[in-house]
Amino acid sequence: MLMYMSNTSPKTPSTPLHSVSVAGVVVREDGRVLTIRRADNGTWEPPGGVLELAEAPEDGVRREVYEETGIKVQVDRLTGVYKNTSRGIVALVFRCRVEGGHERLSDESAAVEWLTPDEVTSRMAEVYAVRVTDALLLGGAPRVRAHDGRKLAQNL
């Protein structure tokens, strides 16, 4: 249940402020997953970023993956919704497959690599590795999880 704050002054928002991001878990035929090492903080993550205001989520995933890696993708399905409770970021994660392009670096990616699922869990922080492992599951409803930016919230 969402709770809304009352608007007691012009500076107090009447609803919680959130940002929406998208990420693509791009899976190759051999089971390897497209990943980036972020240029700003050096962490390994699936490619993604902030969804633009007038952009459909699937279009945002295609754009972000291509901008960060040079890989064009077909979006298959939503695999998870993840909320960073400390920063108010809601991430929509989609499983994707390669449609074309070639790996390249960008201003946002210091490295682009195809990792095995085991390499994903050893290189990525828990909150990013779980997005990949959830996307690798076949079928089922999208997962819904919350985290504080570092650790998953328990009892969900």
N, C-alpha and C positions, 0 to 999 in steps of 0.2 A: 504494500500500500504506500503510495506517495503521500508525503505530507508537505503542505505548502506553507510558507511563512506569510504572515499578513504584511501588507505593504504599509508600514508605519511612517516611512519617510520616502522622499523621492530617490534617495540613494540606496534603499533596501529593495532588492528584487522580490517580486511576488511569487516567483517560482524558482526552483533550483536551476542553476546554470550548468549545462553539460556540453561537451563536445563529442562529436561522433567521428570515429576513425574506422577505416576498413583495412583488411589485410588479406593477402592471397597465399594460401598454402598450395603451391604449385608442385604437383607430383608427376614425375617422369615415369615412363613405362617400366623402368628398372626399380621403381620405388623410392628413388632419391628425391629429396625435397629442396626446392630453390630457397636459398637464404642469403641474407646480406649481413655484413658487419657494418654497423652504422658508423658514419664518418664523425658524428658529433660526440659519441660516448663510447664507441668501440664494442658495443654489445651485439650479439648475434640475434637476429629476429627474422620472421617471415617479412617480405616486403609489404609496405603499406603506409598509410598516412591519413591525414585529416580529410574527411569527405567535404567537398565544396557544397555551398548552400543549394544550388540548383541542380545538383548532380545525383543521379540514381546510384544506389550502392554498388551495383554490378559494374557500372561505368567507372566509378571511382576506383574499384579494385583493378580493373584493366589499366587505367591510367597510372595508378601508383606503381604497379608491378613493372610496367614498361618504363616509366621514368627512372626507377631505381635500378633496374637490371638489364634493360634492353630486350626482355622477353615479352612477346605478345601471348596473351592467354585467353582461353575460353573458360568462363565461369560456370562451374557445374552446380554447386549448391551451397547454401548457408550451413556451416557446421558448428558455429558457436557464437554466443553473445557474451562479452566479458566486460565487467565494470570495474574500473579502477576507482575505488571508493575515496581515496585520498585526493585525487585530482579531478574527479567528475568526468572521466573519459569513458565512453561506451564504445567498445570495439566490436565490429561485425566481421567475422572471419569466414571466408569462403574457400572451399576446395576448388582448385582450378587445374587445367591441363594446358600443356604447351600448344600454341597455335603457330608460332614462328618466332623470328628474331634471333639475336645472338647475345650472349652475356657480355655486358660492359659495365664499367663503373660509372658513377654519377657523383654529383656534389654531395649526395646523401649516403652513398655506399662506398666504403673503403675496400670492400671485398665482396665478391659474388661467388657463391659456391653451392654445389649440389651435395647435400649431406644425407647420410643414411639416417634412419630413425634413431639409432644408438648415438650417432654423432650429435644429433639435435639435442637429445637429453643431456649429453655431457657438456655441450658448449653454451646452450641457452639457459637463461634464468628460468625458474619454474613457471612464471606467469606467461612466458612465451612458448616454452616447450610444450605445455599442456594444450595450447592452441593447435600446435602441429599434431600432437598425438590424438586429440579429439577429431581433427580433420581426416586422419588416416583410418579412423573407424569406418567400417562400411555400413551404410544405412542408418536408420534411427533418426530420432529428432535431434535438432541442434542442442548442444549443451549450453547451459546458462550458468555462468560462474562469476564470482566477485573476488577481488583481491585488493591489497593495499599498495600495489606497485612493486611489491617484492614477493609476498607469499599469498597463496590462495586462502580465501576465507573458508573455514570448516563448516560443516553442518548445512550444506546447501543441497 
